């Protein structure tokens, strides 16, 4: 079995007031096999949800 690295997942919903939650020790589970290595820096992913709020995910390893 491969060693699984955990990361911290922060979810921010841009509402008034903003909603923020953090989940520690999250792991990524894949079923499609190995993938190319990625950098170990923070990543921000933004999604537009409806017209009034944005969901922002900050993933830190």
CHARMM-style PDB file with segment names, atoms N, HN, CA, C and O in Angstrom:
ATOM      1  N   UNK     1       0.843  -1.173   0.000  1.00  0.00      PROA
ATOM      2  CA  UNK     1       0.000   0.000   0.000  1.00  0.00      PROA
ATOM      3  C   UNK     1       0.891   1.240   0.000  1.00  0.00      PROA
ATOM      4  O   UNK     1       1.895   1.290   0.709  1.00  0.00      PROA
ATOM      5  N   UNK     2       0.520   2.233  -0.793  1.00  0.00      PROA
ATOM      6  HN  UNK     2      -0.297   2.193  -1.369  1.00  0.00      PROA
ATOM      7  CA  UNK     2       1.276   3.471  -0.873  1.00  0.00      PROA
ATOM      8  C   UNK     2       1.028   4.333   0.352  1.00  0.00      PROA
ATOM      9  O   UNK     2      -0.041   4.296   0.961  1.00  0.00      PROA
ATOM     10  N   UNK     3       2.059   5.118   0.698  1.00  0.00      PROA
ATOM     11  HN  UNK     3       2.928   5.147   0.203  1.00  0.00      PROA
ATOM     12  CA  UNK     3       1.923   6.088   1.781  1.00  0.00      PROA
ATOM     13  C   UNK     3       1.008   7.207   1.323  1.00  0.00      PROA
ATOM     14  O   UNK     3       1.216   7.764   0.245  1.00  0.00      PROA
ATOM     15  N   UNK     4       0.015   7.545   2.101  1.00  0.00      PROA
ATOM     16  HN  UNK     4      -0.154   7.093   2.977  1.00  0.00      PROA
ATOM     17  CA  UNK     4      -0.930   8.600   1.732  1.00  0.00      PROA
ATOM     18  C   UNK     4      -0.634   9.856   2.527  1.00  0.00      PROA
ATOM     19  O   UNK     4      -0.612   9.836   3.757  1.00  0.00      PROA
ATOM     20  N   UNK     5      -0.410  10.938   1.822  1.00  0.00      PROA
ATOM     21  HN  UNK     5      -0.428  10.954   0.822  1.00  0.00      PROA
ATOM     22  CA  UNK     5      -0.176  12.220   2.472  1.00  0.00      PROA
ATOM     23  C   UNK     5      -1.515  12.883   2.746  1.00  0.00      PROA
ATOM     24  O   UNK     5      -2.445  12.782   1.947  1.00  0.00      PROA
ATOM     25  N   UNK     6      -1.602  13.553   3.866  1.00  0.00      PROA
ATOM     26  HN  UNK     6      -0.846  13.635   4.515  1.00  0.00      PROA
ATOM     27  CA  UNK     6      -2.832  14.275   4.179  1.00  0.00      PROA
ATOM     28  C   UNK     6      -2.624  15.765   3.924  1.00  0.00      PROA
ATOM     29  O   UNK     6      -1.491  16.232   3.807  1.00  0.00      PROA
ATOM     30  N   UNK     7      -3.704  16.488   3.843  1.00  0.00      PROA
ATOM     31  HN  UNK     7      -4.625  16.109   3.939  1.00  0.00      PROA
ATOM     32  CA  UNK     7      -3.633  17.927   3.628  1.00  0.00      PROA
ATOM     33  C   UNK     7      -4.776  18.592   4.370  1.00  0.00      PROA
ATOM     34  O   UNK     7      -5.711  17.934   4.825  1.00  0.00      PROA
ATOM     35  N   UNK     8      -4.683  19.919   4.486  1.00  0.00      PROA
ATOM     36  HN  UNK     8      -3.923  20.454   4.117  1.00  0.00      PROA
ATOM     37  CA  UNK     8      -5.732  20.706   5.124  1.00  0.00      PROA
ATOM     38  C   UNK     8      -6.585  21.340   4.046  1.00  0.00      PROA
ATOM     39  O   UNK     8      -6.063  21.971   3.127  1.00  0.00      PROA
ATOM     40  N   UNK     9      -7.881  21.179   4.152  1.00  0.00      PROA
ATOM     41  HN  UNK     9      -8.305  20.666   4.900  1.00  0.00      PROA
ATOM     42  CA  UNK     9      -8.826  21.726   3.182  1.00  0.00      PROA
ATOM     43  C   UNK     9      -9.605  22.846   3.857  1.00  0.00      PROA
ATOM     44  O   UNK     9     -10.269  22.626   4.869  1.00  0.00      PROA
ATOM     45  N   UNK    10      -9.522  24.051   3.292  1.00  0.00      PROA
ATOM     46  HN  UNK    10      -8.982  24.230   2.470  1.00  0.00      PROA
ATOM     47  CA  UNK    10     -10.288  25.192   3.795  1.00  0.00      PROA
ATOM     48  C   UNK    10     -11.333  25.556   2.760  1.00  0.00      PROA
ATOM     49  O   UNK    10     -11.003  25.784   1.596  1.00  0.00      PROA
ATOM     50  N   UNK    11     -12.582  25.612   3.168  1.00  0.00      PROA
ATOM     51  HN  UNK    11     -12.851  25.426   4.113  1.00  0.00      PROA
ATOM     52  CA  UNK    11     -13.674  25.968   2.260  1.00  0.00      PROA
ATOM     53  C   UNK    11     -14.241  27.310   2.712  1.00  0.00      PROA
ATOM     54  O   UNK    11     -14.647  27.468   3.863  1.00  0.00      PROA
ATOM     55  N   UNK    12     -14.263  28.272   1.793  1.00  0.00      PROA
ATOM     56  HN  UNK    12     -13.934  28.143   0.858  1.00  0.00      PROA
ATOM     57  CA  UNK    12     -14.811  29.596   2.073  1.00  0.00      PROA
ATOM     58  C   UNK    12     -15.958  29.868   1.122  1.00  0.00      PROA
ATOM     59  O   UNK    12     -15.798  29.767  -0.094  1.00  0.00      PROA
ATOM     60  N   UNK    13     -17.109  30.211   1.667  1.00  0.00      PROA
ATOM     61  HN  UNK    13     -17.238  30.293   2.655  1.00  0.00      PROA
ATOM     62  CA  UNK    13     -18.258  30.585   0.845  1.00  0.00      PROA
ATOM     63  C   UNK    13     -18.428  32.094   0.988  1.00  0.00      PROA
ATOM     64  O   UNK    13     -18.640  32.606   2.088  1.00  0.00      PROA
ATOM     65  N   UNK    14     -18.330  32.803  -0.144  1.00  0.00      PROA
ATOM     66  HN  UNK    14     -18.157  32.388  -1.037  1.00  0.00      PROA
ATOM     67  CA  UNK    14     -18.418  34.271  -0.134  1.00  0.00      PROA
ATOM     68  C   UNK    14     -19.871  34.708  -0.020  1.00  0.00      PROA
ATOM     69  O   UNK    14     -20.536  34.986  -1.018  1.00  0.00      PROA
ATOM     70  N   UNK    15     -20.338  34.762   1.199  1.00  0.00      PROA
ATOM     71  HN  UNK    15     -19.798  34.537   2.010  1.00  0.00      PROA
ATOM     72  CA  UNK    15     -21.681  35.249   1.489  1.00  0.00      PROA
ATOM     73  C   UNK    15     -21.536  36.364   2.517  1.00  0.00      PROA
ATOM     74  O   UNK    15     -20.421  36.661   2.946  1.00  0.00      PROA
ATOM     75  N   UNK    16     -22.622  36.975   2.914  1.00  0.00      PROA
ATOM     76  HN  UNK    16     -23.528  36.734   2.565  1.00  0.00      PROA
ATOM     77  CA  UNK    16     -22.566  37.986   3.958  1.00  0.00      PROA
ATOM     78  C   UNK    16     -23.322  37.464   5.163  1.00  0.00      PROA
ATOM     79  O   UNK    16     -24.544  37.338   5.095  1.00  0.00      PROA
ATOM     80  N   UNK    17     -22.651  37.153   6.265  1.00  0.00      PROA
ATOM     81  HN  UNK    17     -21.658  37.255   6.321  1.00  0.00      PROA
ATOM     82  CA  UNK    17     -21.200  37.163   6.452  1.00  0.00      PROA
ATOM     83  C   UNK    17     -20.555  35.952   5.779  1.00  0.00      PROA
ATOM     84  O   UNK    17     -21.239  34.977   5.471  1.00  0.00      PROA
ATOM     85  N   UNK    18     -19.214  36.012   5.545  1.00  0.00      PROA
ATOM     86  HN  UNK    18     -18.659  36.805   5.795  1.00  0.00      PROA
ATOM     87  CA  UNK    18     -18.528  34.873   4.912  1.00  0.00      PROA
ATOM     88  C   UNK    18     -18.620  33.621   5.789  1.00  0.00      PROA
ATOM     89  O   UNK    18     -18.647  33.714   7.016  1.00  0.00      PROA
ATOM     90  N   UNK    19     -18.665  32.460   5.152  1.00  0.00      PROA
ATOM     91  HN  UNK    19     -18.643  32.384   4.155  1.00  0.00      PROA
ATOM     92  CA  UNK    19     -18.697  31.185   5.862  1.00  0.00      PROA
ATOM     93  C   UNK    19     -17.401  30.449   5.560  1.00  0.00      PROA
ATOM     94  O   UNK    19     -17.053  30.243   4.398  1.00  0.00      PROA
ATOM     95  N   UNK    20     -16.686  30.054   6.611  1.00  0.00      PROA
ATOM     96  HN  UNK    20     -16.969  30.222   7.556  1.00  0.00      PROA
ATOM     97  CA  UNK    20     -15.385  29.405   6.453  1.00  0.00      PROA
ATOM     98  C   UNK    20     -15.364  28.150   7.305  1.00  0.00      PROA
ATOM     99  O   UNK    20     -15.814  28.157   8.451  1.00  0.00      PROA
ATOM    100  N   UNK    21     -14.840  27.074   6.741  1.00  0.00      PROA
ATOM    101  HN  UNK    21     -14.474  27.068   5.810  1.00  0.00      PROA
ATOM    102  CA  UNK    21     -14.634  25.850   7.509  1.00  0.00      PROA
ATOM    103  C   UNK    21     -13.302  25.239   7.097  1.00  0.00      PROA
ATOM    104  O   UNK    21     -12.875  25.387   5.952  1.00  0.00      PROA
ATOM    105  N   UNK    22     -12.650  24.556   8.023  1.00  0.00      PROA
ATOM    106  HN  UNK    22     -12.997  24.435   8.953  1.00  0.00      PROA
ATOM    107  CA  UNK    22     -11.362  23.913   7.761  1.00  0.00      PROA
ATOM    108  C   UNK    22     -11.452  22.456   8.179  1.00  0.00      PROA
ATOM    109  O   UNK    22     -11.960  22.125   9.250  1.00  0.00      PROA
ATOM    110  N   UNK    23     -10.947  21.594   7.305  1.00  0.00      PROA
ATOM    111  HN  UNK    23     -10.535  21.863   6.434  1.00  0.00      PROA
ATOM    112  CA  UNK    23     -10.918  20.163   7.602  1.00  0.00      PROA
ATOM    113  C   UNK    23      -9.469  19.698   7.537  1.00  0.00      PROA
ATOM    114  O   UNK    23      -8.844  19.772   6.479  1.00  0.00      PROA
ATOM    115  N   UNK    24      -8.930  19.223   8.650  1.00  0.00      PROA
ATOM    116  HN  UNK    24      -9.438  19.163   9.509  1.00  0.00      PROA
ATOM    117  CA  UNK    24      -7.542  18.773   8.708  1.00  0.00      PROA
ATOM    118  C   UNK    24      -7.433  17.291   8.392  1.00  0.00      PROA
ATOM    119  O   UNK    24      -8.386  16.530   8.564  1.00  0.00      PROA
ATOM    120  N   UNK    25      -6.278  16.903   7.937  1.00  0.00      PROA
ATOM    121  HN  UNK    25      -5.504  17.521   7.798  1.00  0.00      PROA
ATOM    122  CA  UNK    25      -5.950  15.507   7.646  1.00  0.00      PROA
ATOM    123  C   UNK    25      -6.853  14.894   6.586  1.00  0.00      PROA
ATOM    124  O   UNK    25      -7.204  13.717   6.669  1.00  0.00      PROA
ATOM    125  N   UNK    26      -7.229  15.690   5.593  1.00  0.00      PROA
ATOM    126  HN  UNK    26      -6.944  16.647   5.526  1.00  0.00      PROA
ATOM    127  CA  UNK    26      -8.015  15.164   4.472  1.00  0.00      PROA
ATOM    128  C   UNK    26      -7.091  14.356   3.567  1.00  0.00      PROA
ATOM    129  O   UNK    26      -5.895  14.639   3.488  1.00  0.00      PROA
ATOM    130  N   UNK    27      -7.632  13.362   2.891  1.00  0.00      PROA
ATOM    131  HN  UNK    27      -8.603  13.132   2.954  1.00  0.00      PROA
ATOM    132  CA  UNK    27      -6.852  12.598   1.916  1.00  0.00      PROA
ATOM    133  C   UNK    27      -7.610  12.559   0.600  1.00  0.00      PROA
ATOM    134  O   UNK    27      -8.840  12.578   0.574  1.00  0.00      PROA
ATOM    135  N   UNK    28      -6.860  12.505  -0.489  1.00  0.00      PROA
ATOM    136  HN  UNK    28      -5.861  12.490  -0.468  1.00  0.00      PROA
ATOM    137  CA  UNK    28      -7.470  12.384  -1.802  1.00  0.00      PROA
ATOM    138  C   UNK    28      -7.545  10.900  -2.140  1.00  0.00      PROA
ATOM    139  O   UNK    28      -6.558  10.175  -2.019  1.00  0.00      PROA
ATOM    140  N   UNK    29      -8.701  10.466  -2.554  1.00  0.00      PROA
ATOM    141  HN  UNK    29      -9.503  11.055  -2.652  1.00  0.00      PROA
ATOM    142  CA  UNK    29      -8.896   9.074  -2.931  1.00  0.00      PROA
ATOM    143  C   UNK    29      -9.211   9.034  -4.414  1.00  0.00      PROA
ATOM    144  O   UNK    29     -10.137   9.700  -4.878  1.00  0.00      PROA
ATOM    145  N   UNK    30      -8.440   8.250  -5.158  1.00  0.00      PROA
ATOM    146  HN  UNK    30      -7.688   7.709  -4.781  1.00  0.00      PROA
ATOM    147  CA  UNK    30      -8.689   8.129  -6.593  1.00  0.00      PROA
ATOM    148  C   UNK    30      -8.935   6.673  -6.949  1.00  0.00      PROA
ATOM    149  O   UNK    30      -8.478   5.762  -6.258  1.00  0.00      PROA
ATOM    150  N   UNK    31      -9.654   6.473  -8.023  1.00  0.00      PROA
ATOM    151  HN  UNK    31     -10.025   7.213  -8.585  1.00  0.00      PROA
ATOM    152  CA  UNK    31      -9.900   5.121  -8.497  1.00  0.00      PROA
ATOM    153  C   UNK    31      -9.311   4.910  -9.885  1.00  0.00      PROA
ATOM    154  O   UNK    31      -9.424   3.826 -10.458  1.00  0.00      PROA
ATOM    155  N   UNK    32      -8.676   5.959 -10.426  1.00  0.00      PROA
ATOM    156  HN  UNK    32      -8.583   6.839  -9.961  1.00  0.00      PROA
ATOM    157  CA  UNK    32      -8.172   5.869 -11.793  1.00  0.00      PROA
ATOM    158  C   UNK    32      -6.672   5.611 -11.865  1.00  0.00      PROA
ATOM    159  O   UNK    32      -6.082   5.766 -12.934  1.00  0.00      PROA
ATOM    160  N   UNK    33      -6.039   5.225 -10.765  1.00  0.00      PROA
ATOM    161  HN  UNK    33      -6.519   5.099  -9.897  1.00  0.00      PROA
ATOM    162  CA  UNK    33      -4.629   4.883 -10.788  1.00  0.00      PROA
ATOM    163  C   UNK    33      -3.721   6.070 -10.519  1.00  0.00      PROA
ATOM    164  O   UNK    33      -4.184   7.160 -10.181  1.00  0.00      PROA
ATOM    165  N   UNK    34      -2.405   5.843 -10.675  1.00  0.00      PROA
ATOM    166  HN  UNK    34      -2.029   4.958 -10.949  1.00  0.00      PROA
ATOM    167  CA  UNK    34      -1.426   6.894 -10.374  1.00  0.00      PROA
ATOM    168  C   UNK    34      -1.548   8.093 -11.309  1.00  0.00      PROA
ATOM    169  O   UNK    34      -2.075   7.983 -12.416  1.00  0.00      PROA
ATOM    170  N   UNK    35      -1.052   9.235 -10.847  1.00  0.00      PROA
ATOM    171  HN  UNK    35      -0.624   9.324  -9.948  1.00  0.00      PROA
ATOM    172  CA  UNK    35      -1.036  10.440 -11.667  1.00  0.00      PROA
ATOM    173  C   UNK    35       0.338  11.085 -11.558  1.00  0.00      PROA
ATOM    174  O   UNK    35       1.159  10.683 -10.733  1.00  0.00      PROA
ATOM    175  N   UNK    36       0.581  12.080 -12.389  1.00  0.00      PROA
ATOM    176  HN  UNK    36      -0.085  12.406 -13.059  1.00  0.00      PROA
ATOM    177  CA  UNK    36       1.848  12.796 -12.351  1.00  0.00      PROA
ATOM    178  C   UNK    36       1.958  13.586 -11.045  1.00  0.00      PROA
ATOM    179  O   UNK    36       0.954  14.101 -10.554  1.00  0.00      PROA
ATOM    180  N   UNK    37       3.181  13.691 -10.469  1.00  0.00      PROA
ATOM    181  HN  UNK    37       3.997  13.273 -10.868  1.00  0.00      PROA
ATOM    182  CA  UNK    37       3.352  14.475  -9.241  1.00  0.00      PROA
ATOM    183  C   UNK    37       3.023  15.945  -9.471  1.00  0.00      PROA
ATOM    184  O   UNK    37       3.222  16.473 -10.565  1.00  0.00      PROA
ATOM    185  N   UNK    38       2.519  16.596  -8.431  1.00  0.00      PROA
ATOM    186  HN  UNK    38       2.358  16.167  -7.542  1.00  0.00      PROA
ATOM    187  CA  UNK    38       2.209  18.022  -8.491  1.00  0.00      PROA
ATOM    188  C   UNK    38       3.082  18.760  -7.495  1.00  0.00      PROA
ATOM    189  O   UNK    38       3.699  18.147  -6.624  1.00  0.00      PROA
ATOM    190  N   UNK    39       3.131  20.080  -7.625  1.00  0.00      PROA
ATOM    191  HN  UNK    39       2.630  20.578  -8.332  1.00  0.00      PROA
ATOM    192  CA  UNK    39       3.930  20.873  -6.689  1.00  0.00      PROA
ATOM    193  C   UNK    39       3.294  20.811  -5.302  1.00  0.00      PROA
ATOM    194  O   UNK    39       2.109  20.508  -5.166  1.00  0.00      PROA
ATOM    195  N   UNK    40       4.084  21.099  -4.288  1.00  0.00      PROA
ATOM    196  HN  UNK    40       5.046  21.346  -4.398  1.00  0.00      PROA
ATOM    197  CA  UNK    40       3.605  21.010  -2.914  1.00  0.00      PROA
ATOM    198  C   UNK    40       3.201  22.375  -2.366  1.00  0.00      PROA
ATOM    199  O   UNK    40       3.255  22.590  -1.155  1.00  0.00      PROA
ATOM    200  N   UNK    41       2.803  23.286  -3.223  1.00  0.00      PROA
ATOM    201  HN  UNK    41       2.759  23.111  -4.207  1.00  0.00      PROA
ATOM    202  CA  UNK    41       2.385  24.614  -2.784  1.00  0.00      PROA
ATOM    203  C   UNK    41       0.879  24.640  -2.575  1.00  0.00      PROA
ATOM    204  O   UNK    41       0.164  23.707  -2.939  1.00  0.00      PROA
ATOM    205  N   UNK    42       0.419  25.729  -1.983  1.00  0.00      PROA
ATOM    206  HN  UNK    42       1.000  26.487  -1.688  1.00  0.00      PROA
ATOM    207  CA  UNK    42      -1.024  25.904  -1.796  1.00  0.00      PROA
ATOM    208  C   UNK    42      -1.702  26.109  -3.135  1.00  0.00      PROA
ATOM    209  O   UNK    42      -1.115  26.663  -4.064  1.00  0.00      PROA
ATOM    210  N   UNK    43      -2.934  25.660  -3.225  1.00  0.00      PROA
ATOM    211  HN  UNK    43      -3.410  25.210  -2.470  1.00  0.00      PROA
ATOM    212  CA  UNK    43      -3.717  25.838  -4.443  1.00  0.00      PROA
ATOM    213  C   UNK    43      -5.048  26.458  -4.071  1.00  0.00      PROA
ATOM    214  O   UNK    43      -5.678  26.066  -3.089  1.00  0.00      PROA
ATOM    215  N   UNK    44      -5.465  27.421  -4.859  1.00  0.00      PROA
ATOM    216  HN  UNK    44      -4.953  27.739  -5.657  1.00  0.00      PROA
ATOM    217  CA  UNK    44      -6.780  28.018  -4.671  1.00  0.00      PROA
ATOM    218  C   UNK    44      -7.639  27.657  -5.867  1.00  0.00      PROA
ATOM    219  O   UNK    44      -7.225  27.839  -7.012  1.00  0.00      PROA
ATOM    220  N   UNK    45      -8.818  27.153  -5.610  1.00  0.00      PROA
ATOM    221  HN  UNK    45      -9.154  27.005  -4.680  1.00  0.00      PROA
ATOM    222  CA  UNK    45      -9.751  26.771  -6.660  1.00  0.00      PROA
ATOM    223  C   UNK    45     -11.043  27.537  -6.404  1.00  0.00      PROA
ATOM    224  O   UNK    45     -11.600  27.472  -5.309  1.00  0.00      PROA
ATOM    225  N   UNK    46     -11.514  28.255  -7.404  1.00  0.00      PROA
ATOM    226  HN  UNK    46     -11.061  28.307  -8.294  1.00  0.00      PROA
ATOM    227  CA  UNK    46     -12.731  29.041  -7.243  1.00  0.00      PROA
ATOM    228  C   UNK    46     -13.836  28.496  -8.130  1.00  0.00      PROA
ATOM    229  O   UNK    46     -13.596  28.135  -9.282  1.00  0.00      PROA
ATOM    230  N   UNK    47     -15.040  28.438  -7.592  1.00  0.00      PROA
ATOM    231  HN  UNK    47     -15.235  28.731  -6.656  1.00  0.00      PROA
ATOM    232  CA  UNK    47     -16.218  28.012  -8.325  1.00  0.00      PROA
ATOM    233  C   UNK    47     -17.266  29.108  -8.207  1.00  0.00      PROA
ATOM    234  O   UNK    47     -17.455  29.668  -7.127  1.00  0.00      PROA
ATOM    235  N   UNK    48     -17.944  29.418  -9.294  1.00  0.00      PROA
ATOM    236  HN  UNK    48     -17.791  28.963 -10.172  1.00  0.00      PROA
ATOM    237  CA  UNK    48     -19.079  30.337  -9.206  1.00  0.00      PROA
ATOM    238  C   UNK    48     -20.331  29.506  -8.938  1.00  0.00      PROA
ATOM    239  O   UNK    48     -20.676  28.614  -9.713  1.00  0.00      PROA
ATOM    240  N   UNK    49     -20.993  29.806  -7.849  1.00  0.00      PROA
ATOM    241  HN  UNK    49     -20.713  30.530  -7.220  1.00  0.00      PROA
ATOM    242  CA  UNK    49     -22.231  29.129  -7.501  1.00  0.00      PROA
ATOM    243  C   UNK    49     -23.344  30.158  -7.552  1.00  0.00      PROA
ATOM    244  O   UNK    49     -23.353  31.106  -6.766  1.00  0.00      PROA
ATOM    245  N   UNK    50     -24.255  29.984  -8.444  1.00  0.00      PROA
ATOM    246  HN  UNK    50     -24.248  29.214  -9.083  1.00  0.00      PROA
ATOM    247  CA  UNK    50     -25.333  30.944  -8.642  1.00  0.00      PROA
ATOM    248  C   UNK    50     -24.711  32.301  -8.985  1.00  0.00      PROA
ATOM    249  O   UNK    50     -23.565  32.342  -9.435  1.00  0.00      PROA
ATOM    250  N   UNK    51     -25.411  33.384  -8.792  1.00  0.00      PROA
ATOM    251  HN  UNK    51     -26.342  33.351  -8.426  1.00  0.00      PROA
ATOM    252  CA  UNK    51     -24.842  34.684  -9.132  1.00  0.00      PROA
ATOM    253  C   UNK    51     -24.407  35.469  -7.902  1.00  0.00      PROA
ATOM    254  O   UNK    51     -23.805  36.533  -8.039  1.00  0.00      PROA
ATOM    255  N   UNK    52     -24.700  34.967  -6.695  1.00  0.00      PROA
ATOM    256  HN  UNK    52     -25.189  34.102  -6.583  1.00  0.00      PROA
ATOM    257  CA  UNK    52     -24.433  35.757  -5.506  1.00  0.00      PROA
ATOM    258  C   UNK    52     -23.301  35.257  -4.627  1.00  0.00      PROA
ATOM    259  O   UNK    52     -22.882  35.978  -3.722  1.00  0.00      PROA
ATOM    260  N   UNK    53     -22.794  34.069  -4.851  1.00  0.00      PROA
ATOM    261  HN  UNK    53     -23.134  33.483  -5.586  1.00  0.00      PROA
ATOM    262  CA  UNK    53     -21.728  33.602  -3.972  1.00  0.00      PROA
ATOM    263  C   UNK    53     -20.678  32.827  -4.756  1.00  0.00      PROA
ATOM    264  O   UNK    53     -20.953  32.273  -5.821  1.00  0.00      PROA
ATOM    265  N   UNK    54     -19.480  32.803  -4.209  1.00  0.00      PROA
ATOM    266  HN  UNK    54     -19.257  33.252  -3.345  1.00  0.00      PROA
ATOM    267  CA  UNK    54     -18.363  32.071  -4.789  1.00  0.00      PROA
ATOM    268  C   UNK    54     -17.845  31.101  -3.741  1.00  0.00      PROA
ATOM    269  O   UNK    54     -17.709  31.464  -2.572  1.00  0.00      PROA
ATOM    270  N   UNK    55     -17.557  29.878  -4.145  1.00  0.00      PROA
ATOM    271  HN  UNK    55     -17.668  29.583  -5.094  1.00  0.00      PROA
ATOM    272  CA  UNK    55     -16.966  28.882  -3.260  1.00  0.00      PROA
ATOM    273  C   UNK    55     -15.482  28.838  -3.560  1.00  0.00      PROA
ATOM    274  O   UNK    55     -15.089  28.647  -4.710  1.00  0.00      PROA
ATOM    275  N   UNK    56     -14.655  29.010  -2.549  1.00  0.00      PROA
ATOM    276  HN  UNK    56     -14.974  29.166  -1.615  1.00  0.00      PROA
ATOM    277  CA  UNK    56     -13.209  29.009  -2.723  1.00  0.00      PROA
ATOM    278  C   UNK    56     -12.620  27.886  -1.889  1.00  0.00      PROA
ATOM    279  O   UNK    56     -12.874  27.811  -0.687  1.00  0.00      PROA
ATOM    280  N   UNK    57     -11.840  27.015  -2.505  1.00  0.00      PROA
ATOM    281  HN  UNK    57     -11.634  27.075  -3.482  1.00  0.00      PROA
ATOM    282  CA  UNK    57     -11.176  25.928  -1.796  1.00  0.00      PROA
ATOM    283  C   UNK    57      -9.693  26.233  -1.737  1.00  0.00      PROA
ATOM    284  O   UNK    57      -9.083  26.512  -2.769  1.00  0.00      PROA
ATOM    285  N   UNK    58      -9.100  26.187  -0.563  1.00  0.00      PROA
ATOM    286  HN  UNK    58      -9.595  25.960   0.276  1.00  0.00      PROA
ATOM    287  CA  UNK    58      -7.672  26.390  -0.396  1.00  0.00      PROA
ATOM    288  C   UNK    58      -7.101  25.082   0.121  1.00  0.00      PROA
ATOM    289  O   UNK    58      -7.416  24.655   1.232  1.00  0.00      PROA
ATOM    290  N   UNK    59      -6.263  24.449  -0.682  1.00  0.00      PROA
ATOM    291  HN  UNK    59      -6.006  24.796  -1.584  1.00  0.00      PROA
ATOM    292  CA  UNK    59      -5.710  23.144  -0.336  1.00  0.00      PROA
ATOM    293  C   UNK    59      -4.235  23.312  -0.015  1.00  0.00      PROA
ATOM    294  O   UNK    59      -3.471  23.786  -0.856  1.00  0.00      PROA
ATOM    295  N   UNK    60      -3.823  22.929   1.192  1.00  0.00      PROA
ATOM    296  HN  UNK    60      -4.444  22.544   1.875  1.00  0.00      PROA
ATOM    297  CA  UNK    60      -2.431  23.030   1.609  1.00  0.00      PROA
ATOM    298  C   UNK    60      -1.926  21.653   1.980  1.00  0.00      PROA
ATOM    299  O   UNK    60      -2.604  20.902   2.682  1.00  0.00      PROA
ATOM    300  N   UNK    61      -0.737  21.323   1.511  1.00  0.00      PROA
ATOM    301  HN  UNK    61      -0.186  21.933   0.941  1.00  0.00      PROA
ATOM    302  CA  UNK    61      -0.122  20.034   1.847  1.00  0.00      PROA
ATOM    303  C   UNK    61       0.834  20.198   2.999  1.00  0.00      PROA
ATOM    304  OT1 UNK    61       1.452  19.226   3.431  1.00  0.00      PROA
TER     305      UNK     61
END
